[in-house]
């Protein structure tokens, strides 16, 4: 029974202690809120008075005493309130005031606090404990406390501290000075002097649409507000009587990184122009400073003068050449000396140039718009420029010049006119235009022509040494040469680049070979001998025309390999494939010759035999990987076959009745486009497949015959055994 009563008493006391904690917390929060309000108001009021009246020492001591006295009063009140709520019996009285338990709760708590020295009947007290525990079992004691006051006071204190901290931060110099005068009344702390402004940003140069920050430091008394005054200056070409327009921006002082008060404003300007600006307060102004909004300096154009390296195995000096730089890329030989001539978009006060070696050079230009920069190009790299205009605006975002060190490459050729192989009469004038380019300069250019039955003709093209592009035109007067139907003129261009000291085995290279096919302007029809009819409306076999075009393609491919100074393994492999093509042409010509549907007579077959013989000679040279020697029979095969086809066309297609000659044809026509080689290869493959099929059929027949013979042998053996038995 006694243990049960003790448990109930302890539980009752724990519920009362919870109320006591709430009452103590509310008391502390109330006094803290009062102290915060008192100190804030008192300090602010003192600073305001001292700022204006400049208290003497006695005034500062009096203010300090009043501050201490106020704090003592508040602390005394806190102590008094805490004493009133610190005991559990006081908390029980608070609960009895909110909810009456006929003083039984108070008596029970007093019995708990004075259990050993309780003056009254303990049995009665224990009975009271049981009664009050029973009566208050469903009642929450802490519900008598107005808890919302505690949350409200905590929020007020928190918001007050945040507001006070922000305000003090924005007015740190002001409050720090006067708080020191208040808390150290006997110390020598001077009040703030009158407001003084000093511009921190001074003269400013910026680009359009960039944010410009204006800053001024505040010394002395910090004003509540300041303003930035901007005045636009007239341009040099504007009327001097033009009214200057001014703009103002109101600014609130703030505390900078160094705990000093500042006036700070940010603004952007969409257009170029000149301004002056200053900061103002009611009692202070800064000096006028300039604001110049100008475009960042850039590079308008750049050219490079390149001197080739002086080193072996270059055999003679070559004068420097100049190249206009495009796409910020420059290609040079290793060891070249490069002089950059740079044209800027604005007058410059100076530059910082960083070469491919990473070394930087500072130069003062004093308003020049053009400058030069030298460097040696030994490896790949880049050149970076940082430009500063006369106003002081620096641009470090100029695109780098990429320097690429490369080896010398052979000249390149382009046939401008005509745009390929050409068909013309034997009296036509054919203008031939070539464009020759080289990466580091040309030394000489020659055009060569090979005519049937004549020595090759060479035309020397005048070239200024070192020029990197040369376009020339040479007119071939065909009537100056004794050309007949079916003749072909081969022409091409040779070019030699300058001696750069590179390791090229041969500095001379050739273009692709081109043809001018000769067809007489007048074509006369020769009647067939008596007793033989012409194949009116017929034309030479299409297969023969394909072989002609295929032969021309073979000639071009062989020429491309023959013009190389040395053969590679790939070139030898290509010659092998070309040899297969030549053999295919010879086989096809033989098939066409022997095909009865074409009705070739003996004179025709003699010509075709000659073409086959040239194909065979070509095949032998190609098998020996001698491309240059293979060119001679290839040319002969092509010319003879071309002339043969034209004669067939004339003989098999007579003019209409009543006409002795064919109508006039244009002076020149363009040859048909080159046939796709894959088509010829397809034909060759099909022919080879037919041959293979024939061989397979022959093997099959032989296998059948062998099988029949074997079976016959077995039958005879069986008969012999039967006879012996």
DABELBEL-V300948 format. One record per residue. N is the residue number from 1. RES is the residue in one letter. PHI is phi in whole degrees, -180 to 180 (NA if undefined). OMEGA is omega in whole degrees, -180 to 180 (999 if undefined). Layout:
BEGIN
N|RES|PHI|OMEGA, N|RES|PHI|OMEGA
END
This chain:
BEGIN
1|X|NA|-178, 2|X|-66|180, 3|X|-65|179, 4|X|-64|-180, 5|X|-67|-179, 6|X|-64|179, 7|X|-63|-180, 8|X|-67|178, 9|X|-66|-180, 10|X|-65|178, 11|X|-66|179, 12|X|-64|-180, 13|X|-65|180, 14|X|-61|178, 15|X|-68|179, 16|X|-71|179, 17|X|-61|178, 18|X|-62|177, 19|X|-67|-180, 20|X|-61|180, 21|X|-62|178, 22|X|-63|-179, 23|X|-66|178, 24|X|-65|180, 25|X|-63|178, 26|X|-63|180, 27|X|-64|-180, 28|X|-64|-180, 29|X|-64|180, 30|X|-64|-179, 31|X|-67|178, 32|X|-63|178, 33|X|-64|178, 34|X|-65|179, 35|X|-62|180, 36|X|-62|180, 37|X|-65|-178, 38|X|-65|-178, 39|X|-65|-179, 40|X|-65|-179, 41|X|-66|-177, 42|X|-66|-179, 43|X|-66|179, 44|X|-64|180, 45|X|-67|179, 46|X|-65|-180, 47|X|-61|-179, 48|X|-64|180, 49|X|-69|-177, 50|X|-65|179, 51|X|-64|-177, 52|X|-100|-175, 53|X|-101|-180, 54|X|52|-177, 55|X|-60|172, 56|X|-81|-177, 57|X|-63|-180, 58|X|-65|178, 59|X|-67|179, 60|X|-70|178, 61|X|-66|179, 62|X|-62|179, 63|X|-63|179, 64|X|-66|179, 65|X|-64|179, 66|X|-64|178, 67|X|-63|-179, 68|X|-66|-180, 69|X|-63|179, 70|X|-63|179, 71|X|-66|179, 72|X|-65|179, 73|X|-61|-180, 74|X|-66|178, 75|X|-67|176, 76|X|-63|179, 77|X|-65|178, 78|X|-63|180, 79|X|-64|-179, 80|X|-63|-180, 81|X|-67|179, 82|X|-65|178, 83|X|-64|-179, 84|X|-70|-177, 85|X|-119|-173, 86|X|-78|-179, 87|X|-91|180, 88|X|-71|179, 89|X|-64|176, 90|X|-65|177, 91|X|-65|177, 92|X|-65|176, 93|X|-61|179, 94|X|-61|-180, 95|X|-67|-180, 96|X|-62|178, 97|X|-70|-179, 98|X|-83|-179, 99|X|-148|-173, 100|X|-80|172, 101|X|-119|178, 102|X|58|177, 103|X|61|179, 104|X|-70|179, 105|X|-64|179, 106|X|-63|-179, 107|X|-64|-180, 108|X|-64|180, 109|X|-69|177, 110|X|-65|176, 111|X|-62|179, 112|X|-67|-178, 113|X|-72|-177, 114|X|-121|-174, 115|X|-60|-177, 116|X|-77|-177, 117|X|-112|-178, 118|X|-69|-172, 119|X|-81|-175, 120|X|-102|-176, 121|X|-71|-180, 122|X|-70|179, 123|X|-64|178, 124|X|-66|-180, 125|X|-64|179, 126|X|-66|177, 127|X|-65|178, 128|X|-64|180, 129|X|-61|180, 130|X|-65|-179, 131|X|-67|-177, 132|X|-69|178, 133|X|-65|179, 134|X|-69|-177, 135|X|-70|-174, 136|X|-102|-175, 137|X|-61|-178, 138|X|-91|-175, 139|X|-109|177, 140|X|-90|-177, 141|X|-64|-176, 142|X|-73|174, 143|X|-70|178, 144|X|-76|-179, 145|X|-91|177, 146|X|-83|-173, 147|X|-68|-179, 148|X|-61|178, 149|X|-64|179, 150|X|-63|179, 151|X|-66|-180, 152|X|-65|179, 153|X|-65|178, 154|X|-63|178, 155|X|-66|179, 156|X|-63|-179, 157|X|-65|-179, 158|X|-64|179, 159|X|-64|178, 160|X|-64|178, 161|X|-65|180, 162|X|-63|180, 163|X|-63|-180, 164|X|-65|-180, 165|X|-65|178, 166|X|-65|-178, 167|X|-67|179, 168|X|-67|179, 169|X|-63|179, 170|X|-70|-179, 171|X|-127|-172, 172|X|-61|-177, 173|X|-62|-178, 174|X|-64|-175, 175|X|-72|-180, 176|X|-63|180, 177|X|-67|-174, 178|X|-79|174, 179|X|-69|175, 180|X|-66|178, 181|X|-67|180, 182|X|-76|-174, 183|X|-83|176, 184|X|-125|-173, 185|X|-65|-179, 186|X|-92|180, 187|X|-80|-179, 188|X|-91|178, 189|X|-117|-177, 190|X|-83|175, 191|X|-71|179, 192|X|-64|176, 193|X|-78|178, 194|X|-68|-175, 195|X|-63|174, 196|X|-130|-179, 197|X|-114|176, 198|X|-140|-179, 199|X|-68|178, 200|X|-93|-176, 201|X|-79|177, 202|X|55|178, 203|X|-75|-174, 204|X|-125|172, 205|X|-126|-177, 206|X|-148|178, 207|X|-89|174, 208|X|-61|178, 209|X|68|174, 210|X|-96|180, 211|X|-79|-180, 212|X|-107|-179, 213|X|-106|177, 214|X|-106|-177, 215|X|-139|175, 216|X|-134|177, 217|X|-87|-179, 218|X|-112|174, 219|X|-119|-178, 220|X|87|-177, 221|X|-69|-179, 222|X|-88|-180, 223|X|-74|178, 224|X|-72|179, 225|X|-142|171, 226|X|-138|179, 227|X|-150|176, 228|X|-105|-179, 229|X|-110|179, 230|X|-115|179, 231|X|-126|179, 232|X|-80|-180, 233|X|-91|180, 234|X|-69|177, 235|X|-71|-178, 236|X|-66|-179, 237|X|-91|-177, 238|X|-80|178, 239|X|-69|-178, 240|X|-67|-179, 241|X|-86|-179, 242|X|-66|-178, 243|X|-75|179, 244|X|-78|-179, 245|X|-91|-179, 246|X|-119|177, 247|X|-131|-178, 248|X|-125|176, 249|X|-129|178, 250|X|-79|-174, 251|X|-131|174, 252|X|-99|-180, 253|X|-62|174, 254|X|-138|-178, 255|X|-99|180, 256|X|-82|-177, 257|X|-66|-178, 258|X|-95|177, 259|X|59|176, 260|X|-117|-180, 261|X|-73|-178, 262|X|-142|166, 263|X|-107|-173, 264|X|-138|180, 265|X|-143|180, 266|X|-129|-178, 267|X|-154|176, 268|X|-114|-177, 269|X|-127|-175, 270|X|-76|-175, 271|X|-128|178, 272|X|-73|180, 273|X|166|178, 274|X|-119|-179, 275|X|-137|165, 276|X|-127|-176, 277|X|-145|172, 278|X|-159|176, 279|X|-101|-180, 280|X|-137|166, 281|X|-130|-179, 282|X|-64|-174, 283|X|-126|-177, 284|X|-152|176, 285|X|-143|173, 286|X|-95|174, 287|X|-73|176, 288|X|-72|175, 289|X|-130|-175, 290|X|-93|171, 291|X|-125|-178, 292|X|-116|177, 293|X|-99|-177, 294|X|-139|178, 295|X|-70|179, 296|X|-67|179, 297|X|-68|180, 298|X|-141|180, 299|X|-106|180, 300|X|-82|180, 301|X|-156|-178, 302|X|-152|176, 303|X|-128|-177, 304|X|-126|172, 305|X|-101|-170, 306|X|-114|176, 307|X|-106|-178, 308|X|-66|-176, 309|X|-65|177, 310|X|-93|-179, 311|X|-156|173, 312|X|-68|3, 313|X|-90|178, 314|X|-66|-169, 315|X|-95|178, 316|X|-155|-178, 317|X|-76|177, 318|X|-120|-177, 319|X|-66|-179, 320|X|-62|177, 321|X|-122|-177, 322|X|-114|-178, 323|X|-131|174, 324|X|-79|-174, 325|X|-83|176, 326|X|-129|179, 327|X|60|175, 328|X|54|180, 329|X|-135|179, 330|X|-132|178, 331|X|-109|-177, 332|X|-140|174, 333|X|-80|177, 334|X|-60|179, 335|X|84|180, 336|X|-71|174, 337|X|-96|-174, 338|X|-114|174, 339|X|-116|180, 340|X|-90|174, 341|X|-110|-171, 342|X|-110|175, 343|X|-107|-178, 344|X|-90|179, 345|X|-88|-176, 346|X|-152|174, 347|X|-70|-173, 348|X|-113|172, 349|X|-92|179, 350|X|-175|178, 351|X|-139|168, 352|X|-127|-177, 353|X|-112|179, 354|X|-118|-176, 355|X|-83|179, 356|X|-61|179, 357|X|-82|179, 358|X|87|180, 359|X|-86|-178, 360|X|-104|180, 361|X|-129|176, 362|X|-100|179, 363|X|-138|175, 364|X|-95|-176, 365|X|-109|175, 366|X|56|174, 367|X|93|180, 368|X|-74|177, 369|X|-102|-176, 370|X|-137|177, 371|X|-152|179, 372|X|-121|179, 373|X|-146|-176, 374|X|-112|172, 375|X|-161|176, 376|X|-101|-178, 377|X|-95|178, 378|X|-98|180, 379|X|-138|174, 380|X|-63|-180, 381|X|-178|-180, 382|X|-145|177, 383|X|-116|-177, 384|X|-116|179, 385|X|-121|169, 386|X|-118|-173, 387|X|-107|178, 388|X|-126|-180, 389|X|-83|-176, 390|X|-64|179, 391|X|-78|179, 392|X|99|180, 393|X|-79|-177, 394|X|-105|178, 395|X|-118|178, 396|X|-102|-177, 397|X|-102|176, 398|X|-69|180, 399|X|-57|180, 400|X|-70|172, 401|X|-88|-180, 402|X|-85|180, 403|X|-103|-178, 404|X|-113|178, 405|X|-92|-175, 406|X|-138|177, 407|X|-89|-179, 408|X|-70|179, 409|X|-117|-180, 410|X|-65|176, 411|X|-61|179, 412|X|-118|-173, 413|X|-126|175, 414|X|-143|176, 415|X|-83|-178, 416|X|-84|-179, 417|X|-151|-11, 418|X|-67|-174, 419|X|-93|177, 420|X|163|175, 421|X|-59|-168, 422|X|-134|178, 423|X|-120|-175, 424|X|-147|177, 425|X|-82|-178, 426|X|-81|177, 427|X|-121|-175, 428|X|-82|171, 429|X|-106|-176, 430|X|-112|175, 431|X|-78|180, 432|X|-114|-179, 433|X|-120|177, 434|X|-119|171, 435|X|-121|-178, 436|X|-115|179, 437|X|-130|176, 438|X|-143|-174, 439|X|-71|-178, 440|X|-128|174, 441|X|122|-179, 442|X|-103|176, 443|X|-105|180, 444|X|-154|178, 445|X|-138|179, 446|X|-134|172, 447|X|-112|-178, 448|X|-118|177, 449|X|-129|175, 450|X|-117|-178, 451|X|-113|-178, 452|X|-66|177, 453|X|76|-179, 454|X|-133|177, 455|X|-71|177, 456|X|-56|-178, 457|X|-107|-177, 458|X|-120|178, 459|X|-115|180, 460|X|-86|-179, 461|X|-98|178, 462|X|-64|-179, 463|X|-137|172, 464|X|-74|-174, 465|X|-60|179, 466|X|98|178, 467|X|-66|-173, 468|X|-98|177, 469|X|-138|178, 470|X|-138|175, 471|X|-117|-178, 472|X|-139|179, 473|X|-131|175, 474|X|-127|-179, 475|X|-95|179, 476|X|-93|178, 477|X|-89|-174, 478|X|-68|-178, 479|X|-72|178, 480|X|-79|-178, 481|X|-117|178, 482|X|-82|-177, 483|X|-112|179, 484|X|-120|-178, 485|X|-57|179, 486|X|91|179, 487|X|-69|180, 488|X|-132|174, 489|X|-106|176, 490|X|-99|177, 491|X|-138|179, 492|X|-159|-177, 493|X|-125|173, 494|X|-113|180, 495|X|-140|177, 496|X|-119|179, 497|X|-86|-176, 498|X|-66|-178, 499|X|-79|-179, 500|X|-96|-177, 501|X|80|-179, 502|X|-74|-177, 503|X|-96|178, 504|X|-64|180, 505|X|-66|-179, 506|X|-148|-178, 507|X|-81|-180, 508|X|-103|177, 509|X|-135|-174, 510|X|-124|176, 511|X|-83|173, 512|X|-68|179, 513|X|-84|-179, 514|X|-126|-175, 515|X|-117|164, 516|X|-119|-178, 517|X|-88|-175, 518|X|-100|173, 519|X|-131|-178, 520|X|-58|180, 521|X|-67|176, 522|X|-106|176, 523|X|-116|179, 524|X|-98|180, 525|X|-88|179, 526|X|-98|-178, 527|X|-63|178, 528|X|-74|177, 529|X|-59|-178, 530|X|-61|179, 531|X|90|-179, 532|X|-120|-179, 533|X|-101|176, 534|X|-78|179, 535|X|-87|-175, 536|X|-56|178, 537|X|77|-179, 538|X|-82|179, 539|X|-143|180, 540|X|-57|-179, 541|X|-55|178, 542|X|-62|-180, 543|X|-61|180, 544|X|-69|175, 545|X|-63|178, 546|X|-64|178, 547|X|-63|179, 548|X|-62|-180, 549|X|-65|179, 550|X|-66|178, 551|X|-64|178, 552|X|-64|178, 553|X|-64|178, 554|X|-63|180, 555|X|-60|-180, 556|X|-67|-180, 557|X|-67|178, 558|X|-67|179, 559|X|-62|-179, 560|X|-60|180, 561|X|-83|-178, 562|X|-66|-179, 563|X|-77|179, 564|X|-82|-179, 565|X|-68|-180, 566|X|-138|180, 567|X|-92|175, 568|X|-100|177, 569|X|-62|178, 570|X|-67|178, 571|X|-64|179, 572|X|-63|177, 573|X|-64|179, 574|X|-65|178, 575|X|-62|176, 576|X|-63|178, 577|X|-66|178, 578|X|-63|178, 579|X|-61|176, 580|X|-61|178, 581|X|-64|180, 582|X|-63|178, 583|X|-62|177, 584|X|-62|179, 585|X|-62|180, 586|X|-62|179, 587|X|-64|-179, 588|X|-68|178, 589|X|-64|178, 590|X|-64|178, 591|X|-64|179, 592|X|-65|180, 593|X|-60|-174, 594|X|-90|-179, 595|X|-78|-175, 596|X|-70|-176, 597|X|-69|180, 598|X|-86|176, 599|X|66|178, 600|X|-69|177, 601|X|-93|-173, 602|X|-61|178, 603|X|-59|179, 604|X|-65|-178, 605|X|-66|177, 606|X|-62|179, 607|X|-66|-180, 608|X|-65|176, 609|X|-62|179, 610|X|-66|178, 611|X|-63|179, 612|X|-64|-180, 613|X|-63|178, 614|X|-67|176, 615|X|-61|-179, 616|X|-66|177, 617|X|-63|178, 618|X|-61|-178, 619|X|-62|179, 620|X|-65|179, 621|X|-65|-180, 622|X|-67|178, 623|X|-63|177, 624|X|-88|179, 625|X|60|178, 626|X|-108|-175, 627|X|-69|-178, 628|X|-64|180, 629|X|-70|180, 630|X|-69|-179, 631|X|-63|-175, 632|X|-65|179, 633|X|-67|177, 634|X|-63|178, 635|X|-62|-179, 636|X|-64|179, 637|X|-62|-179, 638|X|-66|-177, 639|X|-65|-179, 640|X|-65|-179, 641|X|-67|179, 642|X|-64|-179, 643|X|-68|179, 644|X|-63|-179, 645|X|-66|179, 646|X|-64|178, 647|X|-66|176, 648|X|-64|-180, 649|X|-62|-180, 650|X|-69|-177, 651|X|-75|-175, 652|X|-90|-179, 653|X|-126|-179, 654|X|-71|179, 655|X|-72|178, 656|X|-60|-177, 657|X|-59|177, 658|X|89|-179, 659|X|-117|-180, 660|X|-93|-179, 661|X|-153|180, 662|X|-78|178, 663|X|-64|-179, 664|X|-65|177, 665|X|-116|179, 666|X|-57|-178, 667|X|-61|178, 668|X|-158|176, 669|X|-134|180, 670|X|-83|177, 671|X|-66|177, 672|X|-65|-180, 673|X|-61|178, 674|X|-62|179, 675|X|-70|175, 676|X|-71|-178, 677|X|-64|-178, 678|X|-62|178, 679|X|-66|179, 680|X|-66|178, 681|X|-61|178, 682|X|-63|178, 683|X|-62|-180, 684|X|-63|179, 685|X|-63|179, 686|X|-63|179, 687|X|-64|178, 688|X|-63|178, 689|X|-64|177, 690|X|-62|179, 691|X|-62|179, 692|X|-62|179, 693|X|-64|177, 694|X|-62|178, 695|X|-64|179, 696|X|-63|178, 697|X|-62|179, 698|X|-65|179, 699|X|-63|179, 700|X|-62|179, 701|X|-63|179, 702|X|-64|178, 703|X|-64|179, 704|X|-63|179, 705|X|-64|179, 706|X|-64|179, 707|X|-65|179, 708|X|-63|-180, 709|X|-65|-180, 710|X|-66|178, 711|X|-64|178, 712|X|-63|178, 713|X|-64|180, 714|X|-64|179, 715|X|-63|180, 716|X|-64|178, 717|X|-63|179, 718|X|-64|179, 719|X|-65|179, 720|X|-62|179, 721|X|-64|-179, 722|X|-66|180, 723|X|-66|-180, 724|X|-64|179, 725|X|-74|999
END
